[in-house]
Amino acid sequence: MKCKLSLMDSSGDKETTWNPDSPSEVAAAKAIFDAVRRRGYLVYSQPAGESGVALGQFDAKVETMIAVPPIVAG
Amino acid sequence: MPKWWARVLRGLLEADAPPAPAELTLLATAEEFLRPSLNDYHLPNQAALARSRVLLERALTPEQRRDLFARGYFYVKGRRFNYRIREGHSGNVDALDSRGCVIDRFCAHPLGRVPVYDVMLAQKLWIETDEAMFLRKAAPYPLHY
């Protein structure tokens, strides 16, 4: 199984994937997750066709994550 | 040197110790991954639009997908209101009453130049996970505009 984090940007999104059974891939993905959060992005778990769930911390077993830039009004 | 000072000094030295090489590699990987979005001066193109559409469609229920195809909008249930998210970058979120009439219109989008379908997906996620934050941060938008 491969898990994926999609980061929204002007190209649509950028993806990073990892195998949850590989410690080195998990460590790299967690570093990206933490860096993304430090920049103020909100990260969500988004199972296909379901409601999203906000993620406060990295969970290597979440299959699909979406990182959304900070919200700005109008 | 007094013992307490040695303890303070040791603490400071340890705090300033450079990260281990493995940590540095991880940090570099993360920074590299994030770099292009920090220097983002390009407007989204057609390929970006297509990518964002795929990302959005994957996140929608079959019913929401059908609405998006047929009408260019989809409905999202919040704790307080139901919403209609229309195709658009701004002023595209309608709050609906129980009869489906528009009672309010909001404008809130992700920072930066992201394609329109990313905007819609972000709005869906904000409403589903933290509607109160969305309502607090979104700007009201005139209904008849």
Backbone of each chain as ProteinMPNN parsed JSONL, in Angstrom:
{"seq_chain_A": "MKCKLSLMDSSGDKETTWNPDSPSEVAAAKAIFDAVRRRGYLVYSQPAGESGVALGQFDAKVETMIAVPPIVAG", "coords_chain_A": {"N_chain_A": [[0.84, -1.189, 0.0], [0.527, 2.232, -0.82], [0.842, 5.42, 0.555], [-0.268, 8.829, 0.35], [0.524, 12.294, 0.089], [-0.934, 15.21, -0.936], [-0.107, 18.365, -1.997], [-1.565, 21.425, -2.311], [-1.026, 23.66, -4.988], [0.033, 26.081, -7.497], [0.284, 24.428, -9.64], [-1.726, 22.705, -9.515], [-1.54, 20.25, -7.844], [1.092, 18.972, -5.78], [2.721, 15.92, -5.27], [3.666, 13.641, -2.682], [4.725, 10.409, -1.92], [4.581, 7.473, 0.185], [5.627, 4.378, 1.642], [3.947, 2.858, 4.196], [5.187, 0.9, 5.669], [7.847, 1.285, 5.493], [10.406, 2.571, 7.282], [12.236, 4.661, 6.589], [10.999, 5.996, 4.469], [8.69, 6.796, 5.734], [9.742, 8.526, 7.636], [10.731, 10.565, 5.991], [8.351, 11.456, 4.848], [7.054, 12.37, 7.117], [8.686, 14.477, 7.831], [8.166, 16.221, 5.746], [5.427, 16.628, 6.161], [5.517, 17.94, 8.665], [6.952, 20.24, 7.973], [5.222, 21.42, 6.187], [3.045, 21.95, 7.853], [4.26, 23.764, 9.562], [4.438, 25.935, 7.891], [1.91, 26.854, 7.954], [-0.057, 25.529, 6.595], [-3.096, 23.625, 6.412], [-3.764, 20.286, 7.109], [-5.471, 17.532, 5.783], [-7.151, 14.408, 6.118], [-8.451, 12.638, 3.461], [-10.592, 10.483, 2.607], [-11.679, 8.736, -0.322], [-14.587, 10.068, -1.708], [-15.748, 10.699, 0.727], [-16.295, 12.581, 3.826], [-13.866, 15.039, 4.796], [-11.167, 14.848, 7.212], [-9.602, 16.657, 9.733], [-6.092, 16.749, 10.296], [-3.998, 16.772, 12.985], [-1.573, 15.804, 13.625], [1.067, 13.816, 12.171], [0.119, 10.83, 10.602], [1.173, 7.871, 9.621], [-0.306, 5.929, 8.4], [-2.472, 6.957, 7.112], [-4.156, 7.061, 4.093], [-4.734, 8.991, 2.076], [-3.776, 12.248, 2.053], [-4.402, 15.73, 2.131], [-2.922, 18.81, 1.694], [-3.716, 22.04, 2.509], [-3.358, 25.424, 1.635], [-3.099, 28.303, 3.891], [-6.186, 29.822, 4.961], [-7.719, 32.621, 3.414], [-9.637, 35.597, 3.473], [-11.915, 36.894, 1.12]], "CA_chain_A": [[0.0, 0.0, 0.0], [1.236, 3.5, -0.852], [0.066, 6.551, 1.053], [0.039, 9.993, -0.482], [0.174, 13.639, 0.547], [-1.026, 16.149, -2.056], [0.013, 19.755, -1.531], [-2.158, 22.319, -3.317], [-0.235, 24.8, -5.451], [-0.447, 26.595, -8.785], [0.309, 23.351, -10.642], [-2.814, 21.79, -9.166], [-1.01, 19.738, -6.584], [2.352, 18.242, -5.791], [2.488, 14.722, -4.459], [4.737, 12.806, -2.155], [4.134, 9.123, -1.518], [5.426, 6.662, 1.056], [5.148, 3.066, 2.059], [3.879, 2.956, 5.666], [6.039, -0.119, 6.3], [9.257, 1.64, 5.321], [10.721, 3.644, 8.242], [12.9, 5.823, 5.985], [9.995, 6.737, 3.696], [7.784, 7.417, 6.717], [10.458, 9.659, 8.243], [10.772, 11.645, 4.992], [6.99, 11.995, 4.717], [6.737, 13.106, 8.347], [9.423, 15.747, 7.757], [7.404, 17.083, 4.829], [4.182, 16.975, 6.867], [5.825, 18.938, 9.702], [7.348, 21.495, 7.308], [3.992, 21.973, 5.618], [2.265, 22.497, 8.978], [4.963, 24.96, 10.058], [4.13, 27.04, 6.978], [0.532, 27.291, 8.157], [-1.018, 24.735, 5.84], [-3.927, 22.689, 7.159], [-3.678, 18.99, 6.432], [-6.687, 16.742, 5.978], [-7.289, 13.076, 5.549], [-9.612, 12.717, 2.572], [-10.936, 9.217, 1.95], [-12.435, 9.002, -1.549], [-16.043, 10.155, -1.612], [-16.215, 10.888, 2.116], [-15.936, 13.868, 4.409], [-12.478, 15.148, 5.22], [-10.881, 14.885, 8.654], [-8.388, 17.452, 9.965], [-5.002, 15.993, 10.928], [-3.116, 17.62, 13.788], [-0.231, 15.228, 13.573], [1.292, 12.871, 11.09], [-0.251, 9.43, 10.786], [1.752, 7.228, 8.434], [-1.23, 4.979, 7.792], [-3.54, 7.644, 6.37], [-3.864, 6.805, 2.676], [-4.754, 10.202, 1.251], [-3.758, 13.514, 2.782], [-4.388, 16.928, 1.288], [-2.446, 19.999, 2.422], [-4.395, 23.231, 1.976], [-2.734, 26.667, 2.114], [-3.921, 29.021, 4.877], [-7.414, 30.446, 4.463], [-7.787, 34.086, 3.414], [-10.969, 36.065, 3.11], [-12.204, 37.609, 0.001]], "C_chain_A": [[0.891, 1.262, 0.0], [0.318, 4.591, -0.319], [0.559, 7.802, 0.328], [-0.336, 11.292, 0.23], [0.187, 14.554, -0.68], [-1.012, 17.561, -1.495], [-0.534, 20.666, -2.633], [-1.169, 23.408, -3.692], [-0.705, 25.189, -6.847], [-0.402, 25.541, -9.883], [-0.853, 22.388, -10.438], [-2.481, 21.181, -7.829], [0.299, 19.018, -6.836], [2.176, 17.057, -4.875], [3.776, 14.171, -3.878], [4.079, 11.524, -1.669], [5.099, 8.381, -0.605], [4.756, 5.321, 1.331], [5.112, 3.07, 3.59], [4.723, 1.912, 6.394], [7.526, 0.205, 6.175], [9.615, 2.813, 6.239], [11.367, 4.869, 7.589], [11.898, 6.659, 5.184], [9.024, 7.458, 4.635], [8.45, 8.647, 7.335], [10.493, 10.844, 7.28], [9.391, 12.296, 4.863], [6.624, 12.825, 5.94], [7.452, 14.463, 8.342], [8.686, 16.729, 6.853], [6.123, 17.553, 5.509], [4.452, 18.095, 7.879], [6.185, 20.29, 9.078], [6.117, 22.206, 6.755], [3.146, 22.631, 6.719], [2.911, 23.774, 9.521], [4.671, 26.177, 9.18], [2.674, 27.486, 7.084], [-0.496, 26.545, 7.332], [-1.862, 23.9, 6.815], [-3.911, 21.373, 6.385], [-4.898, 18.152, 6.796], [-6.485, 15.341, 5.444], [-8.546, 13.129, 4.69], [-9.854, 11.366, 1.903], [-11.84, 9.507, 0.753], [-13.929, 9.015, -1.261], [-16.581, 10.307, -0.201], [-15.848, 12.283, 2.609], [-14.465, 13.861, 4.817], [-12.361, 15.155, 6.739], [-9.584, 15.669, 8.839], [-7.348, 16.607, 10.688], [-4.089, 16.957, 11.676], [-1.697, 17.104, 13.777], [-0.157, 14.122, 12.536], [0.855, 11.464, 11.488], [0.151, 8.706, 9.506], [0.756, 6.34, 7.711], [-2.399, 5.636, 7.041], [-3.214, 7.582, 4.874], [-3.791, 8.078, 1.833], [-4.809, 11.438, 2.131], [-3.746, 14.655, 1.768], [-3.946, 18.101, 2.15], [-3.004, 21.242, 1.728], [-3.701, 24.48, 2.518], [-3.66, 27.391, 3.099], [-5.099, 29.729, 4.222], [-7.275, 31.978, 4.484], [-9.177, 34.503, 2.943], [-10.88, 36.939, 1.882], [-11.481, 38.492, -0.827]], "O_chain_A": [[1.879, 1.335, 0.731], [-0.849, 4.67, -0.702], [1.656, 7.825, -0.231], [-1.373, 11.379, 0.886], [1.198, 14.657, -1.375], [-1.81, 17.904, -0.623], [-0.022, 20.673, -3.753], [-0.542, 24.011, -2.821], [-1.722, 24.688, -7.326], [-0.987, 25.736, -10.948], [-0.945, 21.367, -11.12], [-3.06, 21.541, -6.804], [0.574, 18.529, -7.932], [1.552, 17.168, -3.82], [4.835, 14.229, -4.502], [3.001, 11.556, -1.075], [6.303, 8.638, -0.627], [3.537, 5.159, 1.264], [6.15, 3.266, 4.222], [4.949, 2.025, 7.599], [8.368, -0.526, 6.698], [9.172, 3.935, 5.997], [11.081, 5.998, 7.988], [11.946, 7.889, 5.219], [8.595, 8.579, 4.365], [7.808, 9.678, 7.534], [10.309, 11.99, 7.692], [9.273, 13.519, 4.78], [5.965, 13.858, 5.822], [6.899, 15.468, 8.789], [8.593, 17.919, 7.157], [5.773, 18.732, 5.443], [3.71, 19.075, 7.943], [5.785, 21.343, 9.574], [5.991, 23.428, 6.845], [2.606, 23.723, 6.536], [2.226, 24.729, 9.888], [4.656, 27.309, 9.663], [2.254, 28.4, 6.374], [-1.679, 26.883, 7.36], [-1.402, 23.523, 7.892], [-4.031, 21.358, 5.16], [-5.299, 18.074, 7.957], [-5.765, 15.112, 4.472], [-9.587, 13.609, 5.137], [-9.392, 11.122, 0.788], [-12.669, 10.415, 0.803], [-14.466, 8.092, -0.648], [-17.764, 10.063, 0.035], [-15.188, 13.057, 1.915], [-13.899, 12.817, 5.14], [-13.326, 15.43, 7.452], [-8.583, 15.383, 8.181], [-7.684, 15.838, 11.588], [-3.484, 17.847, 11.078], [-0.74, 17.868, 13.905], [-1.167, 13.576, 12.092], [1.182, 10.978, 12.571], [-0.449, 8.902, 8.449], [0.945, 6.028, 6.535], [-3.208, 4.952, 6.416], [-2.137, 7.997, 4.445], [-2.908, 8.228, 0.99], [-5.775, 11.647, 2.866], [-3.156, 14.548, 0.693], [-4.523, 18.356, 3.207], [-2.793, 21.462, 0.536], [-3.478, 24.59, 3.724], [-4.861, 27.124, 3.137], [-5.017, 30.176, 3.078], [-6.776, 32.551, 5.452], [-9.798, 33.833, 2.118], [-9.888, 37.629, 1.652], [-12.024, 39.006, -1.805]]}, "seq_chain_B": "MPKWWARVLRGLLEADAPPAPAELTLLATAEEFLRPSLNDYHLPNQAALARSRVLLERALTPEQRRDLFARGYFYVKGRRFNYRIREGHSGNVDALDSRGCVIDRFCAHPLGRVPVYDVMLAQKLWIETDEAMFLRKAAPYPLHY", "coords_chain_B": {"N_chain_B": [[34.682, 27.123, 37.853], [31.307, 27.639, 38.708], [29.039, 24.989, 39.645], [26.385, 25.218, 38.845], [26.529, 26.973, 36.695], [28.017, 25.523, 34.864], [26.173, 23.592, 34.286], [24.17, 25.111, 33.016], [25.601, 26.044, 30.816], [26.23, 23.641, 29.53], [23.681, 22.834, 28.844], [22.983, 24.867, 27.051], [24.867, 24.432, 25.036], [24.157, 21.898, 24.183], [21.637, 22.438, 23.234], [22.248, 23.998, 21.068], [23.492, 22.236, 19.45], [24.387, 20.934, 16.278], [21.931, 19.556, 13.999], [21.64, 16.016, 13.594], [23.102, 14.236, 10.785], [21.142, 12.669, 9.46], [18.754, 13.905, 10.19], [19.188, 16.359, 9.0], [19.126, 15.678, 6.297], [16.464, 14.93, 6.061], [15.206, 17.351, 6.641], [16.136, 18.86, 4.481], [14.933, 17.494, 2.394], [12.256, 18.029, 2.896], [12.22, 20.825, 2.648], [12.936, 21.095, -0.012], [10.765, 19.931, -1.23], [8.822, 21.781, -0.64], [9.72, 24.114, -1.81], [9.098, 25.132, -4.567], [6.47, 26.086, -4.261], [6.784, 28.302, -2.739], [7.94, 30.183, -4.317], [6.107, 31.151, -6.193], [5.06, 32.293, -9.028], [3.467, 31.86, -11.121], [0.49, 31.708, -13.037], [-2.186, 29.39, -12.664], [-2.298, 26.856, -15.157], [-3.855, 25.087, -17.961], [-3.219, 22.387, -17.55], [-2.804, 22.349, -14.83], [-5.327, 22.97, -13.976], [-6.684, 20.696, -14.795], [-5.45, 18.753, -13.194], [-6.215, 19.621, -10.646], [-8.915, 19.277, -10.838], [-9.166, 16.517, -10.948], [-8.248, 15.853, -8.384], [-10.242, 17.055, -6.825], [-12.573, 15.699, -7.714], [-12.081, 13.104, -6.855], [-12.456, 13.395, -4.173], [-15.126, 13.843, -3.832], [-18.542, 12.784, -3.219], [-20.544, 10.398, -5.111], [-22.946, 11.711, -5.717], [-22.344, 14.422, -5.316], [-20.431, 14.69, -7.283], [-21.964, 14.279, -9.554], [-23.628, 16.533, -9.463], [-21.687, 18.499, -9.816], [-20.763, 17.984, -12.42], [-23.143, 18.355, -13.89], [-24.219, 20.817, -13.105], [-22.284, 22.539, -12.225], [-21.81, 23.045, -9.595], [-21.718, 21.925, -6.13], [-23.153, 20.377, -3.194], [-22.525, 20.835, 0.3], [-22.574, 19.614, 3.581], [-22.745, 21.403, 6.528], [-22.289, 21.888, 10.112], [-23.913, 23.896, 10.954], [-25.126, 25.189, 8.738], [-26.358, 24.253, 5.446], [-24.415, 24.131, 2.483], [-23.737, 25.54, -0.737], [-21.355, 25.049, -3.058], [-20.09, 26.817, -5.57], [-18.598, 26.867, -8.905], [-15.767, 28.782, -8.845], [-13.561, 31.443, -7.783], [-13.968, 33.31, -5.845], [-16.413, 34.568, -3.562], [-18.11, 32.415, -3.894], [-19.411, 30.629, -2.285], [-22.38, 29.579, -1.055], [-24.585, 29.921, 1.641], [-27.286, 27.99, 2.724], [-30.799, 27.901, 3.512], [-33.208, 25.728, 5.211], [-34.967, 25.23, 3.168], [-33.501, 25.425, 0.952], [-32.949, 27.914, 0.019], [-30.881, 30.727, -0.678], [-29.216, 32.217, 1.952], [-26.992, 33.525, 2.766], [-23.806, 34.622, 1.562], [-20.45, 33.737, 0.937], [-16.933, 34.555, 0.973], [-13.969, 33.037, 0.757], [-10.756, 31.77, 0.426], [-7.925, 29.63, -0.475], [-4.627, 30.746, 0.371], [-2.514, 32.136, -2.097], [-1.882, 31.243, -5.608], [-3.944, 29.107, -6.604], [-5.544, 26.563, -8.618], [-9.019, 26.736, -9.68], [-10.517, 24.447, -8.912], [-9.098, 23.429, -6.798], [-9.554, 25.442, -4.995], [-12.278, 25.062, -4.52], [-12.231, 22.513, -3.382], [-10.767, 23.01, -1.061], [-12.545, 24.709, 0.257], [-14.657, 22.953, 0.704], [-13.41, 21.148, 2.505], [-12.792, 22.847, 4.671], [-15.361, 23.577, 5.546], [-16.478, 21.113, 6.244], [-14.811, 20.233, 8.294], [-14.237, 22.312, 10.112], [-16.386, 24.329, 10.536], [-17.007, 26.594, 12.03], [-14.6, 28.036, 12.121], [-14.357, 28.575, 9.398], [-16.586, 30.266, 8.978], [-15.872, 32.343, 10.625], [-13.585, 33.37, 9.436], [-14.206, 33.833, 6.762], [-15.192, 36.261, 4.322], [-18.148, 38.237, 4.179], [-20.287, 38.256, 1.333], [-21.875, 40.147, -1.196], [-25.286, 39.317, -1.854], [-26.661, 39.87, -4.197], [-24.96, 40.101, -6.678]], "CA_chain_B": [[33.357, 27.464, 37.37], [30.274, 27.038, 39.561], [28.36, 23.844, 39.035], [25.135, 25.607, 38.18], [26.872, 27.6, 35.424], [28.404, 24.432, 33.955], [24.92, 22.936, 33.839], [23.524, 26.016, 32.057], [26.425, 26.053, 29.604], [26.05, 22.352, 28.847], [22.33, 22.869, 28.261], [23.012, 25.741, 25.871], [25.651, 23.777, 23.99], [23.368, 20.784, 23.639], [20.52, 22.996, 22.463], [22.782, 24.519, 19.814], [24.182, 21.19, 18.702], [23.808, 20.824, 14.932], [21.144, 18.353, 13.848], [22.358, 14.863, 13.05], [23.009, 14.229, 9.322], [19.867, 12.107, 8.988], [17.741, 14.957, 10.355], [19.459, 17.377, 7.98], [18.631, 15.17, 5.018], [14.995, 14.994, 6.093], [14.838, 18.769, 6.528], [16.409, 19.285, 3.107], [13.885, 16.884, 1.559], [11.013, 18.762, 3.124], [12.358, 22.168, 2.072], [12.943, 20.932, -1.462], [9.379, 19.65, -1.617], [8.01, 22.995, -0.485], [10.335, 25.282, -2.441], [8.425, 25.779, -5.69], [5.251, 26.815, -3.918], [7.124, 29.571, -2.1], [8.321, 31.134, -5.366], [5.083, 30.771, -7.137], [4.595, 33.494, -9.717], [2.762, 31.445, -12.333], [-0.943, 31.464, -12.934], [-2.48, 28.004, -13.014], [-2.604, 26.642, -16.573], [-4.874, 24.051, -18.208], [-2.794, 21.13, -16.917], [-3.05, 22.523, -13.391], [-6.78, 22.9, -13.81], [-7.071, 19.281, -14.931], [-4.977, 18.036, -11.98], [-7.026, 19.992, -9.487], [-10.25, 18.695, -11.041], [-9.051, 15.101, -10.552], [-8.15, 15.83, -6.914], [-11.565, 17.379, -6.287], [-13.557, 14.647, -8.014], [-11.782, 11.955, -5.987], [-12.915, 13.674, -2.804], [-16.574, 14.042, -3.794], [-19.433, 11.619, -3.287], [-21.109, 10.315, -6.465], [-23.976, 12.737, -5.887], [-21.666, 15.719, -5.472], [-19.777, 14.669, -8.609], [-23.029, 14.444, -10.547], [-24.01, 17.956, -9.436], [-20.6, 19.307, -10.382], [-20.802, 17.798, -13.883], [-24.378, 18.842, -14.507], [-24.618, 22.192, -12.757], [-21.144, 23.404, -11.887], [-21.704, 23.251, -8.149], [-22.101, 20.758, -5.321], [-23.61, 20.737, -1.852], [-21.753, 20.327, 1.444], [-23.324, 19.772, 4.834], [-22.018, 21.874, 7.694], [-23.057, 21.664, 11.345], [-24.875, 24.966, 11.128], [-25.848, 25.412, 7.48], [-25.95, 23.524, 4.248], [-23.735, 25.076, 1.599], [-23.58, 25.226, -2.156], [-20.063, 25.571, -3.52], [-20.143, 26.993, -7.017], [-17.294, 27.047, -9.533], [-15.358, 30.173, -8.728], [-12.472, 31.698, -6.831], [-14.373, 34.184, -4.75], [-17.855, 34.774, -3.419], [-18.755, 31.272, -4.555], [-19.988, 29.703, -1.299], [-23.707, 30.026, -0.609], [-25.21, 29.224, 2.778], [-28.683, 27.766, 2.355], [-31.701, 27.541, 4.612], [-33.709, 24.351, 5.091], [-35.696, 25.078, 1.897], [-32.534, 25.527, -0.147], [-32.802, 29.305, -0.425], [-29.6, 31.333, -0.271], [-29.384, 33.209, 3.017], [-25.73, 34.25, 2.913], [-22.797, 34.254, 0.559], [-19.149, 33.944, 1.572], [-15.731, 34.572, 0.158], [-12.746, 32.607, 1.46], [-10.022, 30.881, -0.475], [-6.568, 29.367, 0.008], [-3.596, 31.725, 0.033], [-1.715, 31.757, -3.273], [-2.607, 31.075, -6.87], [-4.275, 27.701, -6.858], [-6.635, 26.465, -9.586], [-10.36, 26.894, -9.122], [-11.039, 23.228, -8.269], [-8.429, 23.359, -5.491], [-10.284, 26.378, -4.132], [-13.548, 24.425, -4.137], [-11.921, 21.403, -2.466], [-10.381, 23.615, 0.218], [-13.77, 25.204, 0.9], [-15.378, 21.757, 1.195], [-12.714, 20.62, 3.691], [-12.955, 23.786, 5.79], [-16.742, 23.517, 6.056], [-16.709, 19.802, 6.868], [-14.006, 19.955, 9.485], [-14.248, 23.408, 11.083], [-17.295, 25.325, 9.963], [-16.928, 27.829, 12.824], [-13.41, 28.759, 11.639], [-14.677, 29.07, 8.054], [-17.51, 31.4, 9.089], [-15.154, 33.432, 11.285], [-12.56, 33.951, 8.557], [-14.728, 34.182, 5.439], [-15.796, 37.591, 4.205], [-19.492, 38.189, 3.597], [-20.283, 38.664, -0.066], [-23.254, 40.576, -1.51], [-26.103, 38.265, -2.466], [-27.08, 40.228, -5.551], [-23.798, 40.674, -7.366]], "C_chain_B": [[32.296, 26.829, 38.274], [29.503, 25.94, 38.827], [27.118, 24.262, 38.263], [25.397, 26.222, 36.81], [27.273, 26.537, 34.389], [27.153, 23.746, 33.397], [24.227, 23.785, 32.772], [24.261, 25.984, 30.72], [26.232, 24.766, 28.802], [24.684, 22.317, 28.15], [22.304, 23.701, 26.99], [23.742, 25.078, 24.715], [24.851, 22.653, 23.346], [22.223, 21.309, 22.777], [21.0, 23.482, 21.106], [23.484, 23.457, 18.964], [23.552, 21.051, 17.322], [22.995, 19.532, 14.807], [21.984, 17.225, 13.248], [22.171, 14.837, 11.534], [21.668, 13.698, 8.806], [18.759, 13.156, 9.085], [17.906, 16.042, 9.287], [18.917, 16.943, 6.628], [17.116, 15.281, 4.952], [14.523, 16.44, 5.934], [15.012, 19.269, 5.1], [15.339, 18.736, 2.166], [12.603, 17.688, 1.675], [11.081, 20.148, 2.487], [12.299, 22.111, 0.558], [11.513, 20.718, -1.964], [8.55, 20.935, -1.605], [8.479, 24.16, -1.361], [9.521, 25.907, -3.584], [7.181, 26.557, -5.285], [5.556, 28.151, -3.233], [7.516, 30.63, -3.13], [7.352, 30.993, -6.526], [4.521, 32.001, -7.85], [3.761, 33.15, -10.95], [1.275, 31.289, -12.077], [-1.194, 30.012, -13.299], [-2.833, 27.88, -14.506], [-3.629, 25.507, -16.721], [-4.513, 22.726, -17.533], [-3.066, 21.186, -15.418], [-4.535, 22.393, -13.09], [-7.246, 21.438, -13.848], [-6.656, 18.489, -13.688], [-5.879, 18.338, -10.79], [-8.441, 19.407, -9.611], [-10.237, 17.218, -10.604], [-9.04, 14.997, -9.027], [-9.523, 16.085, -6.285], [-12.535, 16.222, -6.5], [-13.345, 13.415, -7.139], [-12.376, 12.146, -4.593], [-14.433, 13.745, -2.701], [-17.335, 12.725, -3.77], [-19.98, 11.557, -4.712], [-22.148, 11.408, -6.724], [-23.354, 14.125, -6.108], [-21.006, 15.81, -6.851], [-20.801, 14.93, -9.716], [-23.446, 15.925, -10.619], [-22.945, 18.828, -10.097], [-20.599, 19.214, -11.908], [-21.976, 18.553, -14.49], [-24.589, 20.335, -14.283], [-23.469, 23.119, -12.4], [-21.083, 23.771, -10.421], [-22.015, 21.943, -7.423], [-22.442, 21.242, -3.918], [-22.721, 20.102, -0.794], [-22.564, 20.604, 2.707], [-22.398, 20.28, 5.935], [-22.831, 21.568, 8.938], [-24.192, 22.674, 11.46], [-25.756, 25.171, 9.885], [-25.523, 24.297, 6.499], [-25.355, 24.572, 3.309], [-23.789, 24.587, 0.158], [-22.265, 25.864, -2.589], [-20.101, 25.603, -5.043], [-18.734, 27.129, -7.589], [-16.899, 28.511, -9.428], [-14.272, 30.32, -7.686], [-12.923, 32.515, -5.641], [-15.888, 34.362, -4.746], [-18.659, 33.612, -3.963], [-19.363, 30.266, -3.577], [-21.312, 30.288, -0.788], [-24.136, 29.222, 0.604], [-26.702, 29.159, 2.489], [-29.534, 27.506, 3.584], [-32.288, 26.157, 4.34], [-34.485, 24.127, 3.79], [-34.767, 25.188, 0.686], [-32.378, 26.932, -0.688], [-31.492, 29.877, 0.113], [-29.851, 32.38, 0.806], [-28.117, 34.038, 3.228], [-24.767, 33.784, 1.826], [-21.428, 34.617, 1.136], [-18.01, 33.894, 0.57], [-14.539, 34.187, 1.031], [-12.041, 31.61, 0.554], [-8.617, 30.633, 0.061], [-5.608, 30.457, -0.46], [-2.805, 31.231, -1.189], [-2.58, 31.513, -4.485], [-2.86, 29.605, -7.134], [-5.45, 27.644, -7.838], [-8.007, 26.426, -8.909], [-10.866, 25.628, -8.408], [-10.333, 22.948, -6.933], [-9.149, 24.274, -4.495], [-11.553, 25.713, -3.611], [-13.317, 23.276, -3.144], [-11.543, 21.945, -1.08], [-11.633, 24.078, 0.967], [-14.594, 24.037, 1.468], [-14.735, 21.243, 2.49], [-12.895, 21.536, 4.889], [-14.342, 23.648, 6.407], [-16.976, 22.198, 6.792], [-15.986, 19.655, 8.205], [-14.062, 21.06, 10.535], [-15.092, 24.566, 10.537], [-17.191, 26.668, 10.701], [-15.743, 28.677, 12.362], [-13.693, 29.364, 10.263], [-15.549, 30.321, 8.149], [-16.825, 32.616, 9.712], [-14.218, 34.151, 10.295], [-13.114, 34.427, 7.222], [-15.319, 35.588, 5.461], [-17.209, 37.442, 3.655], [-19.452, 38.765, 2.182], [-21.707, 39.072, -0.43], [-24.033, 39.479, -2.233], [-26.445, 38.594, -3.922], [-25.934, 40.91, -6.275], [-23.415, 39.778, -8.507]], "O_chain_B": [[32.364, 25.637, 38.576], [29.339, 25.953, 37.607], [26.83, 23.744, 37.184], [24.615, 26.038, 35.878], [26.924, 26.629, 33.212], [27.084, 23.378, 32.225], [23.757, 23.266, 31.76], [23.653, 25.91, 29.652], [26.091, 24.787, 27.579], [24.554, 21.836, 27.024], [21.699, 23.318, 25.989], [23.304, 25.145, 23.566], [24.866, 22.478, 22.127], [21.878, 20.729, 21.747], [20.276, 23.398, 20.113], [24.004, 23.756, 17.889], [22.328, 21.05, 17.196], [23.329, 18.527, 15.434], [22.921, 17.469, 12.488], [21.176, 15.364, 11.037], [21.126, 14.216, 7.83], [17.93, 13.282, 8.184], [16.932, 16.568, 8.747], [18.324, 17.74, 5.901], [16.552, 15.673, 3.93], [13.576, 16.722, 5.201], [14.17, 19.995, 4.571], [14.893, 19.429, 1.252], [11.949, 17.989, 0.676], [10.12, 20.597, 1.861], [11.69, 22.968, -0.083], [11.115, 21.262, -2.994], [7.688, 21.14, -2.459], [7.713, 25.088, -1.621], [9.281, 27.114, -3.562], [6.866, 27.579, -5.894], [4.692, 29.025, -3.155], [7.438, 31.827, -2.857], [7.736, 30.752, -7.67], [3.619, 32.666, -7.34], [3.393, 34.031, -11.726], [0.858, 30.799, -11.028], [-0.498, 29.456, -14.148], [-3.575, 28.701, -15.045], [-4.192, 25.033, -15.735], [-5.383, 22.029, -17.01], [-3.5, 20.204, -14.814], [-4.941, 21.793, -12.095], [-8.08, 21.009, -13.049], [-7.416, 17.657, -13.191], [-6.257, 17.446, -10.031], [-9.079, 19.085, -8.608], [-11.18, 16.739, -9.974], [-9.733, 14.16, -8.449], [-9.913, 15.41, -5.332], [-13.237, 15.815, -5.574], [-14.305, 12.761, -6.73], [-12.749, 11.182, -3.925], [-14.977, 13.712, -1.597], [-16.847, 11.695, -4.235], [-19.897, 12.54, -5.448], [-22.217, 11.961, -7.821], [-23.787, 14.889, -6.971], [-21.019, 16.859, -7.496], [-20.556, 15.676, -10.663], [-23.594, 16.485, -11.705], [-23.254, 19.764, -10.835], [-20.454, 20.22, -12.603], [-21.828, 19.288, -15.466], [-25.081, 21.036, -15.167], [-23.649, 24.331, -12.286], [-20.38, 24.708, -10.042], [-22.507, 20.985, -8.019], [-22.081, 22.345, -3.509], [-22.229, 18.987, -0.962], [-23.153, 21.672, 2.875], [-21.382, 19.652, 6.236], [-23.942, 21.046, 8.841], [-25.268, 22.377, 11.977], [-26.975, 25.306, 9.988], [-24.581, 23.523, 6.673], [-25.739, 25.741, 3.337], [-23.875, 23.39, -0.116], [-22.093, 27.079, -2.492], [-20.138, 24.568, -5.708], [-17.792, 27.46, -6.87], [-17.637, 29.385, -9.884], [-14.08, 29.458, -6.828], [-12.341, 32.431, -4.559], [-16.544, 34.311, -5.787], [-19.776, 33.802, -4.445], [-19.782, 29.181, -3.98], [-21.342, 31.352, -0.17], [-24.064, 27.993, 0.603], [-27.308, 30.143, 2.064], [-29.056, 26.959, 4.578], [-31.92, 25.495, 3.37], [-34.65, 22.989, 3.351], [-35.203, 25.059, -0.458], [-31.752, 27.135, -1.729], [-31.06, 29.546, 1.218], [-30.614, 33.323, 0.594], [-28.17, 35.125, 3.803], [-24.907, 32.7, 1.26], [-21.264, 35.673, 1.748], [-18.1, 33.295, -0.501], [-14.153, 34.93, 1.934], [-12.67, 30.716, -0.013], [-8.162, 31.346, 0.956], [-5.762, 31.014, -1.547], [-2.475, 30.05, -1.288], [-3.809, 31.561, -4.429], [-2.074, 28.94, -7.81], [-6.261, 28.568, -7.886], [-8.126, 26.122, -7.722], [-11.57, 25.731, -7.403], [-10.901, 22.308, -6.047], [-9.329, 23.934, -3.326], [-11.866, 25.787, -2.423], [-14.085, 23.086, -2.202], [-11.956, 21.397, -0.057], [-11.757, 23.859, 2.172], [-15.149, 24.127, 2.563], [-15.435, 20.939, 3.456], [-13.125, 21.064, 6.003], [-14.488, 23.607, 7.629], [-17.606, 22.179, 7.849], [-16.497, 19.025, 9.131], [-13.946, 20.779, 11.727], [-14.581, 25.614, 10.141], [-17.273, 27.733, 10.09], [-15.865, 29.894, 12.226], [-13.326, 30.507, 9.987], [-15.283, 31.319, 7.479], [-17.141, 33.76, 9.384], [-14.085, 35.374, 10.323], [-12.551, 35.335, 6.61], [-15.865, 36.041, 6.466], [-17.45, 36.62, 2.77], [-18.661, 39.662, 1.89], [-22.658, 38.41, -0.013], [-23.501, 38.801, -3.112], [-26.508, 37.704, -4.77], [-25.93, 42.126, -6.463], [-22.459, 40.068, -9.226]]}, "name": "protein", "num_of_chains": 2, "seq": "MKCKLSLMDSSGDKETTWNPDSPSEVAAAKAIFDAVRRRGYLVYSQPAGESGVALGQFDAKVETMIAVPPIVAGMPKWWARVLRGLLEADAPPAPAELTLLATAEEFLRPSLNDYHLPNQAALARSRVLLERALTPEQRRDLFARGYFYVKGRRFNYRIREGHSGNVDALDSRGCVIDRFCAHPLGRVPVYDVMLAQKLWIETDEAMFLRKAAPYPLHY"}
